Amino acid sequence: MSDKKIKIKQVKSTIGASESQIKVVRALGLKKKDQVVEHYASATIMGMVNKVPHIVQIVE
């Protein structure tokens, strides 16, 4: 497991997104646009980010 933490920001609303995409965003801990959460850069989290790249982005 990586000790590196990443910040994930929701940059777009989930309105119009598919049900599975909404579930991925919610599982990341995001509820509102412009909200930022911090997670460890594990393969699981990075896979979730890659599923919804148009809704979230990694900020430093």
mmCIF file of the N, C-alpha and C atoms, coordinates in Angstrom:
data_MODEL
# 
_entry.id   MODEL 
# 
loop_
_atom_site.group_PDB 
_atom_site.id 
_atom_site.type_symbol 
_atom_site.label_atom_id 
_atom_site.label_alt_id 
_atom_site.label_comp_id 
_atom_site.label_asym_id 
_atom_site.label_entity_id 
_atom_site.label_seq_id 
_atom_site.pdbx_PDB_ins_code 
_atom_site.Cartn_x 
_atom_site.Cartn_y 
_atom_site.Cartn_z 
_atom_site.occupancy 
_atom_site.B_iso_or_equiv 
_atom_site.pdbx_formal_charge 
_atom_site.auth_seq_id 
_atom_site.auth_comp_id 
_atom_site.auth_asym_id 
_atom_site.auth_atom_id 
_atom_site.pdbx_PDB_model_num 
ATOM 1   N N  . MET A 1 1  ? 0.840   -1.200 0.000   1.00 0.00 ? 1  MET A N  1 
ATOM 2   C CA . MET A 1 1  ? 0.000   0.000  0.000   1.00 0.00 ? 1  MET A CA 1 
ATOM 3   C C  . MET A 1 1  ? 0.876   1.251  0.000   1.00 0.00 ? 1  MET A C  1 
ATOM 4   N N  . SER A 1 2  ? 0.485   2.206  -0.772  1.00 0.00 ? 2  SER A N  1 
ATOM 5   C CA . SER A 1 2  ? 1.247   3.447  -0.892  1.00 0.00 ? 2  SER A CA 1 
ATOM 6   C C  . SER A 1 2  ? 0.908   4.396  0.255   1.00 0.00 ? 2  SER A C  1 
ATOM 7   N N  . ASP A 1 3  ? 1.930   5.087  0.750   1.00 0.00 ? 3  ASP A N  1 
ATOM 8   C CA . ASP A 1 3  ? 1.710   6.069  1.803   1.00 0.00 ? 3  ASP A CA 1 
ATOM 9   C C  . ASP A 1 3  ? 1.360   7.431  1.232   1.00 0.00 ? 3  ASP A C  1 
ATOM 10  N N  . LYS A 1 4  ? 1.407   7.555  -0.100  1.00 0.00 ? 4  LYS A N  1 
ATOM 11  C CA . LYS A 1 4  ? 1.135   8.835  -0.736  1.00 0.00 ? 4  LYS A CA 1 
ATOM 12  C C  . LYS A 1 4  ? -0.364  9.126  -0.712  1.00 0.00 ? 4  LYS A C  1 
ATOM 13  N N  . LYS A 1 5  ? -0.719  10.309 -0.247  1.00 0.00 ? 5  LYS A N  1 
ATOM 14  C CA . LYS A 1 5  ? -2.129  10.717 -0.240  1.00 0.00 ? 5  LYS A CA 1 
ATOM 15  C C  . LYS A 1 5  ? -2.397  11.602 -1.450  1.00 0.00 ? 5  LYS A C  1 
ATOM 16  N N  . ILE A 1 6  ? -3.583  11.460 -2.001  1.00 0.00 ? 6  ILE A N  1 
ATOM 17  C CA . ILE A 1 6  ? -3.988  12.312 -3.113  1.00 0.00 ? 6  ILE A CA 1 
ATOM 18  C C  . ILE A 1 6  ? -5.280  13.018 -2.729  1.00 0.00 ? 6  ILE A C  1 
ATOM 19  N N  . LYS A 1 7  ? -5.472  14.179 -3.301  1.00 0.00 ? 7  LYS A N  1 
ATOM 20  C CA . LYS A 1 7  ? -6.715  14.917 -3.095  1.00 0.00 ? 7  LYS A CA 1 
ATOM 21  C C  . LYS A 1 7  ? -7.547  14.779 -4.357  1.00 0.00 ? 7  LYS A C  1 
ATOM 22  N N  . ILE A 1 8  ? -8.804  14.393 -4.178  1.00 0.00 ? 8  ILE A N  1 
ATOM 23  C CA . ILE A 1 8  ? -9.709  14.198 -5.304  1.00 0.00 ? 8  ILE A CA 1 
ATOM 24  C C  . ILE A 1 8  ? -10.816 15.226 -5.200  1.00 0.00 ? 8  ILE A C  1 
ATOM 25  N N  . LYS A 1 9  ? -11.034 15.965 -6.290  1.00 0.00 ? 9  LYS A N  1 
ATOM 26  C CA . LYS A 1 9  ? -12.032 17.028 -6.308  1.00 0.00 ? 9  LYS A CA 1 
ATOM 27  C C  . LYS A 1 9  ? -13.117 16.700 -7.323  1.00 0.00 ? 9  LYS A C  1 
ATOM 28  N N  . GLN A 1 10 ? -14.365 16.911 -6.920  1.00 0.00 ? 10 GLN A N  1 
ATOM 29  C CA . GLN A 1 10 ? -15.474 16.735 -7.852  1.00 0.00 ? 10 GLN A CA 1 
ATOM 30  C C  . GLN A 1 10 ? -15.625 18.038 -8.628  1.00 0.00 ? 10 GLN A C  1 
ATOM 31  N N  . VAL A 1 11 ? -15.430 17.970 -9.948  1.00 0.00 ? 11 VAL A N  1 
ATOM 32  C CA . VAL A 1 11 ? -15.441 19.178 -10.771 1.00 0.00 ? 11 VAL A CA 1 
ATOM 33  C C  . VAL A 1 11 ? -16.722 19.326 -11.581 1.00 0.00 ? 11 VAL A C  1 
ATOM 34  N N  . LYS A 1 12 ? -17.563 18.291 -11.580 1.00 0.00 ? 12 LYS A N  1 
ATOM 35  C CA . LYS A 1 12 ? -18.797 18.338 -12.356 1.00 0.00 ? 12 LYS A CA 1 
ATOM 36  C C  . LYS A 1 12 ? -19.901 17.667 -11.553 1.00 0.00 ? 12 LYS A C  1 
ATOM 37  N N  . SER A 1 13 ? -21.128 18.093 -11.783 1.00 0.00 ? 13 SER A N  1 
ATOM 38  C CA . SER A 1 13 ? -22.275 17.495 -11.124 1.00 0.00 ? 13 SER A CA 1 
ATOM 39  C C  . SER A 1 13 ? -22.507 16.082 -11.643 1.00 0.00 ? 13 SER A C  1 
ATOM 40  N N  . THR A 1 14 ? -23.157 15.258 -10.827 1.00 0.00 ? 14 THR A N  1 
ATOM 41  C CA . THR A 1 14 ? -23.482 13.895 -11.257 1.00 0.00 ? 14 THR A CA 1 
ATOM 42  C C  . THR A 1 14 ? -24.831 13.825 -11.964 1.00 0.00 ? 14 THR A C  1 
ATOM 43  N N  . ILE A 1 15 ? -25.473 14.962 -12.166 1.00 0.00 ? 15 ILE A N  1 
ATOM 44  C CA . ILE A 1 15 ? -26.740 14.978 -12.902 1.00 0.00 ? 15 ILE A CA 1 
ATOM 45  C C  . ILE A 1 15 ? -26.471 14.511 -14.333 1.00 0.00 ? 15 ILE A C  1 
ATOM 46  N N  . GLY A 1 16 ? -27.207 13.538 -14.781 1.00 0.00 ? 16 GLY A N  1 
ATOM 47  C CA . GLY A 1 16 ? -27.034 13.007 -16.121 1.00 0.00 ? 16 GLY A CA 1 
ATOM 48  C C  . GLY A 1 16 ? -26.052 11.857 -16.203 1.00 0.00 ? 16 GLY A C  1 
ATOM 49  N N  . ALA A 1 17 ? -25.333 11.594 -15.109 1.00 0.00 ? 17 ALA A N  1 
ATOM 50  C CA . ALA A 1 17 ? -24.391 10.467 -15.095 1.00 0.00 ? 17 ALA A CA 1 
ATOM 51  C C  . ALA A 1 17 ? -25.164 9.173  -14.885 1.00 0.00 ? 17 ALA A C  1 
ATOM 52  N N  . SER A 1 18 ? -24.551 8.058  -15.269 1.00 0.00 ? 18 SER A N  1 
ATOM 53  C CA . SER A 1 18 ? -25.218 6.769  -15.082 1.00 0.00 ? 18 SER A CA 1 
ATOM 54  C C  . SER A 1 18 ? -25.230 6.407  -13.595 1.00 0.00 ? 18 SER A C  1 
ATOM 55  N N  . GLU A 1 19 ? -26.091 5.472  -13.244 1.00 0.00 ? 19 GLU A N  1 
ATOM 56  C CA . GLU A 1 19 ? -26.235 5.048  -11.848 1.00 0.00 ? 19 GLU A CA 1 
ATOM 57  C C  . GLU A 1 19 ? -24.908 4.520  -11.287 1.00 0.00 ? 19 GLU A C  1 
ATOM 58  N N  . SER A 1 20 ? -24.185 3.749  -12.092 1.00 0.00 ? 20 SER A N  1 
ATOM 59  C CA . SER A 1 20 ? -22.917 3.189  -11.609 1.00 0.00 ? 20 SER A CA 1 
ATOM 60  C C  . SER A 1 20 ? -21.869 4.282  -11.395 1.00 0.00 ? 20 SER A C  1 
ATOM 61  N N  . GLN A 1 21 ? -21.870 5.303  -12.260 1.00 0.00 ? 21 GLN A N  1 
ATOM 62  C CA . GLN A 1 21 ? -20.926 6.412  -12.079 1.00 0.00 ? 21 GLN A CA 1 
ATOM 63  C C  . GLN A 1 21 ? -21.245 7.197  -10.812 1.00 0.00 ? 21 GLN A C  1 
ATOM 64  N N  . ILE A 1 22 ? -22.521 7.402  -10.529 1.00 0.00 ? 22 ILE A N  1 
ATOM 65  C CA . ILE A 1 22 ? -22.933 8.108  -9.321  1.00 0.00 ? 22 ILE A CA 1 
ATOM 66  C C  . ILE A 1 22 ? -22.483 7.320  -8.090  1.00 0.00 ? 22 ILE A C  1 
ATOM 67  N N  . LYS A 1 23 ? -22.622 6.008  -8.130  1.00 0.00 ? 23 LYS A N  1 
ATOM 68  C CA . LYS A 1 23 ? -22.207 5.167  -7.002  1.00 0.00 ? 23 LYS A CA 1 
ATOM 69  C C  . LYS A 1 23 ? -20.704 5.251  -6.769  1.00 0.00 ? 23 LYS A C  1 
ATOM 70  N N  . VAL A 1 24 ? -19.920 5.319  -7.839  1.00 0.00 ? 24 VAL A N  1 
ATOM 71  C CA . VAL A 1 24 ? -18.467 5.434  -7.707  1.00 0.00 ? 24 VAL A CA 1 
ATOM 72  C C  . VAL A 1 24 ? -18.096 6.762  -7.053  1.00 0.00 ? 24 VAL A C  1 
ATOM 73  N N  . VAL A 1 25 ? -18.724 7.842  -7.488  1.00 0.00 ? 25 VAL A N  1 
ATOM 74  C CA . VAL A 1 25 ? -18.452 9.168  -6.918  1.00 0.00 ? 25 VAL A CA 1 
ATOM 75  C C  . VAL A 1 25 ? -18.829 9.195  -5.443  1.00 0.00 ? 25 VAL A C  1 
ATOM 76  N N  . ARG A 1 26 ? -19.980 8.620  -5.097  1.00 0.00 ? 26 ARG A N  1 
ATOM 77  C CA . ARG A 1 26 ? -20.411 8.578  -3.700  1.00 0.00 ? 26 ARG A CA 1 
ATOM 78  C C  . ARG A 1 26 ? -19.466 7.719  -2.857  1.00 0.00 ? 26 ARG A C  1 
ATOM 79  N N  . ALA A 1 27 ? -18.974 6.620  -3.429  1.00 0.00 ? 27 ALA A N  1 
ATOM 80  C CA . ALA A 1 27 ? -18.057 5.733  -2.711  1.00 0.00 ? 27 ALA A CA 1 
ATOM 81  C C  . ALA A 1 27 ? -16.718 6.424  -2.431  1.00 0.00 ? 27 ALA A C  1 
ATOM 82  N N  . LEU A 1 28 ? -16.358 7.372  -3.270  1.00 0.00 ? 28 LEU A N  1 
ATOM 83  C CA . LEU A 1 28 ? -15.147 8.157  -3.027  1.00 0.00 ? 28 LEU A CA 1 
ATOM 84  C C  . LEU A 1 28 ? -15.351 9.166  -1.896  1.00 0.00 ? 28 LEU A C  1 
ATOM 85  N N  . GLY A 1 29 ? -16.591 9.364  -1.481  1.00 0.00 ? 29 GLY A N  1 
ATOM 86  C CA . GLY A 1 29 ? -16.887 10.286 -0.390  1.00 0.00 ? 29 GLY A CA 1 
ATOM 87  C C  . GLY A 1 29 ? -17.286 11.669 -0.861  1.00 0.00 ? 29 GLY A C  1 
ATOM 88  N N  . LEU A 1 30 ? -17.616 11.792 -2.143  1.00 0.00 ? 30 LEU A N  1 
ATOM 89  C CA . LEU A 1 30 ? -17.978 13.092 -2.714  1.00 0.00 ? 30 LEU A CA 1 
ATOM 90  C C  . LEU A 1 30 ? -19.494 13.217 -2.820  1.00 0.00 ? 30 LEU A C  1 
ATOM 91  N N  . LYS A 1 31 ? -20.001 14.389 -2.425  1.00 0.00 ? 31 LYS A N  1 
ATOM 92  C CA . LYS A 1 31 ? -21.438 14.616 -2.486  1.00 0.00 ? 31 LYS A CA 1 
ATOM 93  C C  . LYS A 1 31 ? -21.813 15.863 -3.273  1.00 0.00 ? 31 LYS A C  1 
ATOM 94  N N  . LYS A 1 32 ? -20.912 16.840 -3.302  1.00 0.00 ? 32 LYS A N  1 
ATOM 95  C CA . LYS A 1 32 ? -21.223 18.106 -3.970  1.00 0.00 ? 32 LYS A CA 1 
ATOM 96  C C  . LYS A 1 32 ? -20.107 18.501 -4.921  1.00 0.00 ? 32 LYS A C  1 
ATOM 97  N N  . LYS A 1 33 ? -20.452 19.319 -5.900  1.00 0.00 ? 33 LYS A N  1 
ATOM 98  C CA . LYS A 1 33 ? -19.462 19.878 -6.821  1.00 0.00 ? 33 LYS A CA 1 
ATOM 99  C C  . LYS A 1 33 ? -18.470 20.730 -6.018  1.00 0.00 ? 33 LYS A C  1 
ATOM 100 N N  . ASP A 1 34 ? -17.220 20.696 -6.403  1.00 0.00 ? 34 ASP A N  1 
ATOM 101 C CA . ASP A 1 34 ? -16.108 21.436 -5.778  1.00 0.00 ? 34 ASP A CA 1 
ATOM 102 C C  . ASP A 1 34 ? -15.695 20.900 -4.410  1.00 0.00 ? 34 ASP A C  1 
ATOM 103 N N  . GLN A 1 35 ? -16.281 19.788 -3.981  1.00 0.00 ? 35 GLN A N  1 
ATOM 104 C CA . GLN A 1 35 ? -15.856 19.163 -2.728  1.00 0.00 ? 35 GLN A CA 1 
ATOM 105 C C  . GLN A 1 35 ? -14.547 18.422 -2.954  1.00 0.00 ? 35 GLN A C  1 
ATOM 106 N N  . VAL A 1 36 ? -13.656 18.438 -1.947  1.00 0.00 ? 36 VAL A N  1 
ATOM 107 C CA . VAL A 1 36 ? -12.368 17.767 -2.043  1.00 0.00 ? 36 VAL A CA 1 
ATOM 108 C C  . VAL A 1 36 ? -12.255 16.751 -0.912  1.00 0.00 ? 36 VAL A C  1 
ATOM 109 N N  . VAL A 1 37 ? -11.807 15.536 -1.252  1.00 0.00 ? 37 VAL A N  1 
ATOM 110 C CA . VAL A 1 37 ? -11.550 14.499 -0.247  1.00 0.00 ? 37 VAL A CA 1 
ATOM 111 C C  . VAL A 1 37 ? -10.123 13.997 -0.426  1.00 0.00 ? 37 VAL A C  1 
ATOM 112 N N  . GLU A 1 38 ? -9.568  13.411 0.638   1.00 0.00 ? 38 GLU A N  1 
ATOM 113 C CA . GLU A 1 38 ? -8.210  12.891 0.596   1.00 0.00 ? 38 GLU A CA 1 
ATOM 114 C C  . GLU A 1 38 ? -8.244  11.386 0.776   1.00 0.00 ? 38 GLU A C  1 
ATOM 115 N N  . HIS A 1 39 ? -7.518  10.673 -0.087  1.00 0.00 ? 39 HIS A N  1 
ATOM 116 C CA . HIS A 1 39 ? -7.422  9.217  -0.019  1.00 0.00 ? 39 HIS A CA 1 
ATOM 117 C C  . HIS A 1 39 ? -5.978  8.811  -0.262  1.00 0.00 ? 39 HIS A C  1 
ATOM 118 N N  . TYR A 1 40 ? -5.620  7.599  0.198   1.00 0.00 ? 40 TYR A N  1 
ATOM 119 C CA . TYR A 1 40 ? -4.329  7.033  -0.167  1.00 0.00 ? 40 TYR A CA 1 
ATOM 120 C C  . TYR A 1 40 ? -4.383  6.615  -1.630  1.00 0.00 ? 40 TYR A C  1 
ATOM 121 N N  . ALA A 1 41 ? -3.268  6.745  -2.325  1.00 0.00 ? 41 ALA A N  1 
ATOM 122 C CA . ALA A 1 41 ? -3.210  6.448  -3.763  1.00 0.00 ? 41 ALA A CA 1 
ATOM 123 C C  . ALA A 1 41 ? -3.091  4.946  -3.990  1.00 0.00 ? 41 ALA A C  1 
ATOM 124 N N  . SER A 1 42 ? -4.094  4.188  -3.588  1.00 0.00 ? 42 SER A N  1 
ATOM 125 C CA . SER A 1 42 ? -4.084  2.740  -3.792  1.00 0.00 ? 42 SER A CA 1 
ATOM 126 C C  . SER A 1 42 ? -4.632  2.424  -5.183  1.00 0.00 ? 42 SER A C  1 
ATOM 127 N N  . ALA A 1 43 ? -4.440  1.182  -5.607  1.00 0.00 ? 43 ALA A N  1 
ATOM 128 C CA . ALA A 1 43 ? -4.926  0.761  -6.915  1.00 0.00 ? 43 ALA A CA 1 
ATOM 129 C C  . ALA A 1 43 ? -6.453  0.858  -6.976  1.00 0.00 ? 43 ALA A C  1 
ATOM 130 N N  . THR A 1 44 ? -7.115  0.563  -5.873  1.00 0.00 ? 44 THR A N  1 
ATOM 131 C CA . THR A 1 44 ? -8.577  0.629  -5.835  1.00 0.00 ? 44 THR A CA 1 
ATOM 132 C C  . THR A 1 44 ? -9.075  2.051  -6.058  1.00 0.00 ? 44 THR A C  1 
ATOM 133 N N  . ILE A 1 45 ? -8.505  3.004  -5.336  1.00 0.00 ? 45 ILE A N  1 
ATOM 134 C CA . ILE A 1 45 ? -8.924  4.403  -5.460  1.00 0.00 ? 45 ILE A CA 1 
ATOM 135 C C  . ILE A 1 45 ? -8.604  4.937  -6.850  1.00 0.00 ? 45 ILE A C  1 
ATOM 136 N N  . MET A 1 46 ? -7.429  4.610  -7.378  1.00 0.00 ? 46 MET A N  1 
ATOM 137 C CA . MET A 1 46 ? -7.056  5.095  -8.702  1.00 0.00 ? 46 MET A CA 1 
ATOM 138 C C  . MET A 1 46 ? -7.982  4.501  -9.769  1.00 0.00 ? 46 MET A C  1 
ATOM 139 N N  . GLY A 1 47 ? -8.389  3.258  -9.594  1.00 0.00 ? 47 GLY A N  1 
ATOM 140 C CA . GLY A 1 47 ? -9.338  2.643  -10.519 1.00 0.00 ? 47 GLY A CA 1 
ATOM 141 C C  . GLY A 1 47 ? -10.676 3.341  -10.492 1.00 0.00 ? 47 GLY A C  1 
ATOM 142 N N  . MET A 1 48 ? -11.119 3.745  -9.290  1.00 0.00 ? 48 MET A N  1 
ATOM 143 C CA . MET A 1 48 ? -12.386 4.467  -9.165  1.00 0.00 ? 48 MET A CA 1 
ATOM 144 C C  . MET A 1 48 ? -12.303 5.825  -9.855  1.00 0.00 ? 48 MET A C  1 
ATOM 145 N N  . VAL A 1 49 ? -11.173 6.505  -9.678  1.00 0.00 ? 49 VAL A N  1 
ATOM 146 C CA . VAL A 1 49 ? -10.977 7.810  -10.327 1.00 0.00 ? 49 VAL A CA 1 
ATOM 147 C C  . VAL A 1 49 ? -10.986 7.645  -11.844 1.00 0.00 ? 49 VAL A C  1 
ATOM 148 N N  . ASN A 1 50 ? -10.377 6.581  -12.339 1.00 0.00 ? 50 ASN A N  1 
ATOM 149 C CA . ASN A 1 50 ? -10.320 6.343  -13.784 1.00 0.00 ? 50 ASN A CA 1 
ATOM 150 C C  . ASN A 1 50 ? -11.682 5.993  -14.376 1.00 0.00 ? 50 ASN A C  1 
ATOM 151 N N  . LYS A 1 51 ? -12.623 5.538  -13.553 1.00 0.00 ? 51 LYS A N  1 
ATOM 152 C CA . LYS A 1 51 ? -13.977 5.225  -14.030 1.00 0.00 ? 51 LYS A CA 1 
ATOM 153 C C  . LYS A 1 51 ? -14.785 6.496  -14.307 1.00 0.00 ? 51 LYS A C  1 
ATOM 154 N N  . VAL A 1 52 ? -14.475 7.584  -13.588 1.00 0.00 ? 52 VAL A N  1 
ATOM 155 C CA . VAL A 1 52 ? -15.247 8.827  -13.733 1.00 0.00 ? 52 VAL A CA 1 
ATOM 156 C C  . VAL A 1 52 ? -14.324 10.045 -13.923 1.00 0.00 ? 52 VAL A C  1 
ATOM 157 N N  . PRO A 1 53 ? -13.436 10.008 -14.931 1.00 0.00 ? 53 PRO A N  1 
ATOM 158 C CA . PRO A 1 53 ? -12.482 11.116 -15.090 1.00 0.00 ? 53 PRO A CA 1 
ATOM 159 C C  . PRO A 1 53 ? -13.133 12.435 -15.498 1.00 0.00 ? 53 PRO A C  1 
ATOM 160 N N  . HIS A 1 54 ? -14.352 12.363 -16.053 1.00 0.00 ? 54 HIS A N  1 
ATOM 161 C CA . HIS A 1 54 ? -15.050 13.567 -16.477 1.00 0.00 ? 54 HIS A CA 1 
ATOM 162 C C  . HIS A 1 54 ? -15.778 14.238 -15.305 1.00 0.00 ? 54 HIS A C  1 
ATOM 163 N N  . ILE A 1 55 ? -15.864 13.570 -14.164 1.00 0.00 ? 55 ILE A N  1 
ATOM 164 C CA . ILE A 1 55 ? -16.571 14.122 -13.004 1.00 0.00 ? 55 ILE A CA 1 
ATOM 165 C C  . ILE A 1 55 ? -15.581 14.537 -11.916 1.00 0.00 ? 55 ILE A C  1 
ATOM 166 N N  . VAL A 1 56 ? -14.493 13.798 -11.763 1.00 0.00 ? 56 VAL A N  1 
ATOM 167 C CA . VAL A 1 56 ? -13.512 14.110 -10.710 1.00 0.00 ? 56 VAL A CA 1 
ATOM 168 C C  . VAL A 1 56 ? -12.139 14.370 -11.324 1.00 0.00 ? 56 VAL A C  1 
ATOM 169 N N  . GLN A 1 57 ? -11.292 15.031 -10.540 1.00 0.00 ? 57 GLN A N  1 
ATOM 170 C CA . GLN A 1 57 ? -9.901  15.209 -10.956 1.00 0.00 ? 57 GLN A CA 1 
ATOM 171 C C  . GLN A 1 57 ? -9.020  15.199 -9.719  1.00 0.00 ? 57 GLN A C  1 
ATOM 172 N N  . ILE A 1 58 ? -7.761  14.850 -9.920  1.00 0.00 ? 58 ILE A N  1 
ATOM 173 C CA . ILE A 1 58 ? -6.797  14.816 -8.826  1.00 0.00 ? 58 ILE A CA 1 
ATOM 174 C C  . ILE A 1 58 ? -6.136  16.181 -8.748  1.00 0.00 ? 58 ILE A C  1 
ATOM 175 N N  . VAL A 1 59 ? -6.154  16.773 -7.574  1.00 0.00 ? 59 VAL A N  1 
ATOM 176 C CA . VAL A 1 59 ? -5.514  18.081 -7.355  1.00 0.00 ? 59 VAL A CA 1 
ATOM 177 C C  . VAL A 1 59 ? -4.350  17.906 -6.395  1.00 0.00 ? 59 VAL A C  1 
ATOM 178 N N  . GLU A 1 60 ? -3.352  18.720 -6.552  1.00 0.00 ? 60 GLU A N  1 
ATOM 179 C CA . GLU A 1 60 ? -2.156  18.606 -5.689  1.00 0.00 ? 60 GLU A CA 1 
ATOM 180 C C  . GLU A 1 60 ? -2.164  19.682 -4.642  1.00 0.00 ? 60 GLU A C  1 
# 
